[in-house]
Amino acid sequence: MDAKKTTKRKIKRPIGKNSLTSPGNKTEISNSFFHRIISLLKKEELI
């Protein structure tokens, strides 16, 4: 059972990073957008 879990993890990781149509890529885009909002809020607090 452990071997099956490791193979599933290895398959999921490259799909999310490389393919454009995968749902994993959408989460990466939303995360980068979320980080931009946080950075803007930090800049406003410093000013």
N, C-alpha and C positions, 0 to 999 in steps of 0.2 A: 504493500500500500504506500510506503514511503517513496518508492521509485516513481509511482504514478503521480504523486503530488509534485515531485521535483520536475518531471517532464512537463506538467501543465504550467508550472511557473515559468519555465524557460520559454515555452511557446507564447505565453501571454505577454511577456516583457517586450520582445522585439516588435510584435504586432502593434502595440500601443505607441511605440516610439517612431517606427518607420512608415507604416501605412497611413495615408491621409484620411481614409474613410472609416477607420476604426474608432470606436467610442473612447478608447484610451487617449487618442490625440485631442479629442474635444475637452477632456478633463485637463490636459496640459495647457490648452489655450485659455481656459477659464482660470487656471491657477496663475498663469503669467499676468492676466488682466487683473486678478485679485491682488497680486504683488504690486502692480503699478498703482492701484488705489491706495494701498498701505503706504507706499513710498511718498505719494502725494500728501497723505495725511500727516506723515512725519515731517515733511518739509513745512507744512502750514504751522505745525506746533513749534518748530524751531524759529520761524519768522514771527 
